[in-house]
Amino acid sequence: MESSAINHVCQAVYRQFPELHGAHPSVHSQPGGKYLLTFNGKVRTADGKTLPRSVRVTADERGSILKLSTSR
């Protein structure tokens, strides 16, 4: 996956999840020309506690997001 495609996916994730801004994804190749990008970060709750946040993005080689999921 080219770096411009990774940057395109990163910008979309940062817009939707600002708490992950600056987190660098791990990139894994999938069958069929797809890629799995995993972002990890922390989010602060209303009562001041922190929770881990993981965002998984499945994208094609052009950087188009096919699927996005998050966990807390």
N, CA, C and O atoms as a GROMACS GRO file, in nm:
protein
  288
    1MET      N    1   0.086  -0.118   0.000
    1MET     CA    2   0.000   0.000   0.000
    1MET      C    3   0.090   0.123   0.000
    1MET      O    4   0.184   0.133   0.079
    2GLU      N    5   0.061   0.216  -0.088
    2GLU     CA    6   0.143   0.336  -0.099
    2GLU      C    7   0.119   0.430   0.018
    2GLU      O    8   0.014   0.427   0.082
    3SER      N    9   0.219   0.512   0.047
    3SER     CA   10   0.209   0.603   0.161
    3SER      C   11   0.099   0.708   0.142
    3SER      O   12   0.039   0.753   0.239
    4SER      N   13   0.071   0.747   0.018
    4SER     CA   14  -0.036   0.844  -0.005
    4SER      C   15  -0.173   0.783   0.026
    4SER      O   16  -0.262   0.852   0.076
    5ALA      N   17  -0.189   0.654  -0.002
    5ALA     CA   18  -0.314   0.586   0.031
    5ALA      C   19  -0.329   0.570   0.182
    5ALA      O   20  -0.438   0.584   0.236
    6ILE      N   21  -0.218   0.540   0.250
    6ILE     CA   22  -0.221   0.530   0.397
    6ILE      C   23  -0.256   0.666   0.457
    6ILE      O   24  -0.336   0.673   0.550
    7ASN      N   25  -0.197   0.773   0.405
    7ASN     CA   26  -0.228   0.907   0.455
    7ASN      C   27  -0.374   0.943   0.435
    7ASN      O   28  -0.435   1.007   0.520
    8HIS      N   29  -0.432   0.902   0.323
    8HIS     CA   30  -0.573   0.928   0.295
    8HIS      C   31  -0.661   0.860   0.399
    8HIS      O   32  -0.756   0.920   0.450
    9VAL      N   33  -0.632   0.734   0.432
    9VAL     CA   34  -0.707   0.660   0.533
    9VAL      C   35  -0.687   0.725   0.670
    9VAL      O   36  -0.783   0.741   0.746
   10CYS      N   37  -0.564   0.762   0.703
   10CYS     CA   38  -0.534   0.824   0.832
   10CYS      C   39  -0.614   0.953   0.851
   10CYS      O   40  -0.669   0.975   0.958
   11GLN      N   41  -0.620   1.036   0.750
   11GLN     CA   42  -0.694   1.162   0.762
   11GLN      C   43  -0.842   1.137   0.787
   11GLN      O   44  -0.905   1.209   0.865
   12ALA      N   45  -0.898   1.036   0.723
   12ALA     CA   46  -1.040   1.003   0.745
   12ALA      C   47  -1.062   0.953   0.888
   12ALA      O   48  -1.162   0.988   0.951
   13VAL      N   49  -0.970   0.873   0.939
   13VAL     CA   50  -0.983   0.822   1.076
   13VAL      C   51  -0.965   0.935   1.176
   13VAL      O   52  -1.039   0.943   1.274
   14TYR      N   53  -0.870   1.024   1.153
   14TYR     CA   54  -0.846   1.136   1.244
   14TYR      C   55  -0.965   1.231   1.249
   14TYR      O   56  -0.993   1.289   1.354
   15ARG      N   57  -1.036   1.248   1.137
   15ARG     CA   58  -1.156   1.332   1.137
   15ARG      C   59  -1.266   1.270   1.222
   15ARG      O   60  -1.335   1.341   1.296
   16GLN      N   61  -1.283   1.140   1.213
   16GLN     CA   62  -1.390   1.073   1.285
   16GLN      C   63  -1.353   1.046   1.432
   16GLN      O   64  -1.440   1.046   1.519
   17PHE      N   65  -1.224   1.023   1.458
   17PHE     CA   66  -1.176   0.992   1.593
   17PHE      C   67  -1.058   1.084   1.627
   17PHE      O   68  -0.943   1.043   1.616
   18PRO      N   69  -1.085   1.209   1.667
   18PRO     CA   70  -0.977   1.305   1.690
   18PRO      C   71  -0.880   1.262   1.800
   18PRO      O   72  -0.766   1.307   1.801
   19GLU      N   73  -0.923   1.176   1.893
   19GLU     CA   74  -0.834   1.131   1.999
   19GLU      C   75  -0.722   1.041   1.947
   19GLU      O   76  -0.624   1.017   2.018
   20LEU      N   77  -0.735   0.992   1.824
   20LEU     CA   78  -0.631   0.909   1.764
   20LEU      C   79  -0.535   0.988   1.677
   20LEU      O   80  -0.446   0.931   1.615
   21HIS      N   81  -0.552   1.120   1.672
   21HIS     CA   82  -0.466   1.203   1.587
   21HIS      C   83  -0.319   1.182   1.624
   21HIS      O   84  -0.282   1.197   1.740
   22GLY      N   85  -0.240   1.148   1.527
   22GLY     CA   86  -0.098   1.123   1.549
   22GLY      C   87  -0.064   0.976   1.568
   22GLY      O   88   0.054   0.939   1.564
   23ALA      N   89  -0.164   0.891   1.588
   23ALA     CA   90  -0.139   0.747   1.603
   23ALA      C   91  -0.106   0.689   1.466
   23ALA      O   92  -0.179   0.711   1.370
   24HIS      N   93   0.002   0.617   1.458
   24HIS     CA   94   0.043   0.555   1.332
   24HIS      C   95  -0.015   0.414   1.325
   24HIS      O   96  -0.003   0.337   1.421
   25PRO      N   97  -0.078   0.379   1.213
   25PRO     CA   98  -0.142   0.248   1.204
   25PRO      C   99  -0.042   0.137   1.174
   25PRO      O  100   0.064   0.160   1.116
   26SER      N  101  -0.078   0.017   1.214
   26SER     CA  102  -0.007  -0.101   1.166
   26SER      C  103  -0.082  -0.149   1.042
   26SER      O  104  -0.205  -0.154   1.042
   27VAL      N  105  -0.009  -0.183   0.937
   27VAL     CA  106  -0.070  -0.218   0.809
   27VAL      C  107  -0.040  -0.365   0.778
   27VAL      O  108   0.075  -0.408   0.781
   28HIS      N  109  -0.146  -0.441   0.749
   28HIS     CA  110  -0.132  -0.582   0.716
   28HIS      C  111  -0.205  -0.608   0.585
   28HIS      O  112  -0.316  -0.558   0.563
   29SER      N  113  -0.143  -0.686   0.499
   29SER     CA  114  -0.202  -0.722   0.370
   29SER      C  115  -0.307  -0.831   0.391
   29SER      O  116  -0.290  -0.920   0.473
   30GLN      N  117  -0.416  -0.821   0.314
   30GLN     CA  118  -0.525  -0.917   0.318
   30GLN      C  119  -0.542  -0.975   0.178
   30GLN      O  120  -0.495  -0.915   0.081
   31PRO      N  121  -0.606  -1.089   0.165
   31PRO     CA  122  -0.631  -1.145   0.031
   31PRO      C  123  -0.722  -1.053  -0.051
   31PRO      O  124  -0.806  -0.983   0.005
   32GLY      N  125  -0.705  -1.054  -0.180
   32GLY     CA  126  -0.791  -0.978  -0.270
   32GLY      C  127  -0.751  -0.833  -0.284
   32GLY      O  128  -0.834  -0.751  -0.323
   33GLY      N  129  -0.628  -0.798  -0.252
   33GLY     CA  130  -0.582  -0.660  -0.268
   33GLY      C  131  -0.633  -0.565  -0.161
   33GLY      O  132  -0.634  -0.444  -0.182
   34LYS      N  133  -0.674  -0.618  -0.048
   34LYS     CA  134  -0.723  -0.536   0.062
   34LYS      C  135  -0.615  -0.524   0.169
   34LYS      O  136  -0.523  -0.606   0.176
   35TYR      N  137  -0.628  -0.422   0.252
   35TYR     CA  138  -0.533  -0.398   0.360
   35TYR      C  139  -0.608  -0.370   0.489
   35TYR      O  140  -0.713  -0.307   0.488
   36LEU      N  141  -0.552  -0.418   0.600
   36LEU     CA  142  -0.608  -0.393   0.732
   36LEU      C  143  -0.516  -0.296   0.804
   36LEU      O  144  -0.398  -0.325   0.824
   37LEU      N  145  -0.571  -0.181   0.843
   37LEU     CA  146  -0.497  -0.081   0.919
   37LEU      C  147  -0.556  -0.077   1.059
   37LEU      O  148  -0.677  -0.064   1.076
   38THR      N  149  -0.472  -0.086   1.160
   38THR     CA  150  -0.516  -0.087   1.298
   38THR      C  151  -0.456   0.032   1.371
   38THR      O  152  -0.334   0.049   1.374
   39PHE      N  153  -0.542   0.115   1.428
   39PHE     CA  154  -0.503   0.232   1.506
   39PHE      C  155  -0.531   0.203   1.653
   39PHE      O  156  -0.637   0.148   1.685
   40ASN      N  157  -0.440   0.240   1.743
   40ASN     CA  158  -0.461   0.223   1.886
   40ASN      C  159  -0.436   0.355   1.956
   40ASN      O  160  -0.342   0.427   1.922
   41GLY      N  161  -0.521   0.386   2.052
   41GLY     CA  162  -0.507   0.509   2.129
   41GLY      C  163  -0.587   0.501   2.256
   41GLY      O  164  -0.638   0.395   2.293
   42LYS      N  165  -0.599   0.614   2.324
   42LYS     CA  166  -0.676   0.620   2.448
   42LYS      C  167  -0.773   0.737   2.439
   42LYS      O  168  -0.744   0.839   2.377
   43VAL      N  169  -0.889   0.719   2.502
   43VAL     CA  170  -0.991   0.823   2.506
   43VAL      C  171  -1.025   0.848   2.652
   43VAL      O  172  -1.033   0.755   2.733
   44ARG      N  173  -1.044   0.975   2.686
   44ARG     CA  174  -1.078   1.012   2.822
   44ARG      C  175  -1.230   1.020   2.834
   44ARG      O  176  -1.297   1.083   2.752
   45THR      N  177  -1.284   0.956   2.938
   45THR     CA  178  -1.429   0.957   2.960
   45THR      C  179  -1.469   1.084   3.034
   45THR      O  180  -1.384   1.163   3.076
   46ALA      N  181  -1.599   1.102   3.051
   46ALA     CA  182  -1.651   1.222   3.117
   46ALA      C  183  -1.608   1.229   3.264
   46ALA      O  184  -1.594   1.338   3.318
   47ASP      N  185  -1.588   1.113   3.327
   47ASP     CA  186  -1.548   1.114   3.468
   47ASP      C  187  -1.396   1.114   3.487
   47ASP      O  188  -1.348   1.096   3.599
   48GLY      N  189  -1.320   1.132   3.379
   48GLY     CA  190  -1.176   1.147   3.388
   48GLY      C  191  -1.096   1.020   3.370
   48GLY      O  192  -0.973   1.026   3.370
   49LYS      N  193  -1.159   0.907   3.357
   49LYS     CA  194  -1.088   0.782   3.337
   49LYS      C  195  -1.048   0.767   3.190
   49LYS      O  196  -1.107   0.832   3.103
   50THR      N  197  -0.951   0.683   3.164
   50THR     CA  198  -0.910   0.660   3.025
   50THR      C  199  -0.947   0.518   2.984
   50THR      O  200  -0.939   0.424   3.063
   51LEU      N  201  -0.988   0.506   2.860
   51LEU     CA  202  -1.023   0.377   2.801
   51LEU      C  203  -0.939   0.358   2.675
   51LEU      O  204  -0.918   0.453   2.600
   52PRO      N  205  -0.892   0.236   2.650
   52PRO     CA  206  -0.822   0.212   2.524
   52PRO      C  207  -0.921   0.214   2.407
   52PRO      O  208  -1.034   0.168   2.420
   53ARG      N  209  -0.878   0.266   2.296
   53ARG     CA  210  -0.962   0.272   2.176
   53ARG      C  211  -0.885   0.209   2.062
   53ARG      O  212  -0.771   0.247   2.035
   54SER      N  213  -0.946   0.113   1.995
   54SER     CA  214  -0.887   0.049   1.877
   54SER      C  215  -0.980   0.072   1.759
   54SER      O  216  -1.101   0.053   1.769
   55VAL      N  217  -0.923   0.111   1.648
   55VAL     CA  218  -0.999   0.130   1.525
   55VAL      C  219  -0.935   0.043   1.417
   55VAL      O  220  -0.815   0.053   1.391
   56ARG      N  221  -1.017  -0.041   1.356
   56ARG     CA  222  -0.971  -0.128   1.248
   56ARG      C  223  -1.036  -0.082   1.118
   56ARG      O  224  -1.158  -0.064   1.111
   57VAL      N  225  -0.953  -0.063   1.017
   57VAL     CA  226  -1.001  -0.015   0.888
   57VAL      C  227  -0.958  -0.113   0.781
   57VAL      O  228  -0.841  -0.149   0.771
   58THR      N  229  -1.054  -0.156   0.701
   58THR     CA  230  -1.023  -0.236   0.583
   58THR      C  231  -1.032  -0.142   0.462
   58THR      O  232  -1.135  -0.077   0.441
   59ALA      N  233  -0.924  -0.136   0.385
   59ALA     CA  234  -0.918  -0.044   0.272
   59ALA      C  235  -0.857  -0.115   0.152
   59ALA      O  236  -0.790  -0.217   0.165
   60ASP      N  237  -0.882  -0.057   0.034
   60ASP     CA  238  -0.818  -0.112  -0.086
   60ASP      C  239  -0.684  -0.040  -0.108
   60ASP      O  240  -0.646   0.047  -0.030
   61GLU      N  241  -0.614  -0.077  -0.215
   61GLU     CA  242  -0.480  -0.022  -0.237
   61GLU      C  243  -0.481   0.127  -0.274
   61GLU      O  244  -0.377   0.192  -0.267
   62ARG      N  245  -0.597   0.180  -0.312
   62ARG     CA  246  -0.608   0.324  -0.344
   62ARG      C  247  -0.639   0.408  -0.222
   62ARG      O  248  -0.635   0.531  -0.230
   63GLY      N  249  -0.670   0.344  -0.108
   63GLY     CA  250  -0.700   0.417   0.014
   63GLY      C  251  -0.849   0.438   0.038
   63GLY      O  252  -0.887   0.514   0.127
   64SER      N  253  -0.932   0.372  -0.040
   64SER     CA  254  -1.077   0.382  -0.018
   64SER      C  255  -1.115   0.290   0.098
   64SER      O  256  -1.079   0.172   0.100
   65ILE      N  257  -1.188   0.345   0.194
   65ILE     CA  258  -1.228   0.267   0.312
   65ILE      C  259  -1.347   0.178   0.275
   65ILE      O  260  -1.450   0.225   0.227
   66LEU      N  261  -1.329   0.048   0.298
   66LEU     CA  262  -1.434  -0.049   0.271
   66LEU      C  263  -1.514  -0.081   0.398
   66LEU      O  264  -1.634  -0.103   0.392
   67LYS      N  265  -1.445  -0.083   0.511
   67LYS     CA  266  -1.509  -0.116   0.637
   67LYS      C  267  -1.431  -0.050   0.750
   67LYS      O  268  -1.308  -0.044   0.746
   68LEU      N  269  -1.503  -0.001   0.851
   68LEU     CA  270  -1.440   0.062   0.966
   68LEU      C  271  -1.514   0.014   1.091
   68LEU      O  272  -1.637   0.017   1.097
   69SER      N  273  -1.437  -0.030   1.190
   69SER     CA  274  -1.499  -0.072   1.316
   69SER      C  275  -1.412  -0.022   1.431
   69SER      O  276  -1.291  -0.002   1.416
   70THR      N  277  -1.476  -0.003   1.545
   70THR     CA  278  -1.406   0.046   1.663
   70THR      C  279  -1.446  -0.035   1.784
   70THR      O  280  -1.555  -0.093   1.790
   71SER      N  281  -1.358  -0.039   1.882
   71SER     CA  282  -1.388  -0.104   2.008
   71SER      C  283  -1.339  -0.016   2.120
   71SER      O  284  -1.248   0.065   2.102
   72ARG      N  285  -1.398  -0.032   2.236
   72ARG     CA  286  -1.358   0.045   2.352
   72ARG      C  287  -1.304  -0.047   2.456
   72ARG      O  288  -1.264  -0.002   2.563
   0.00000   0.00000   0.00000
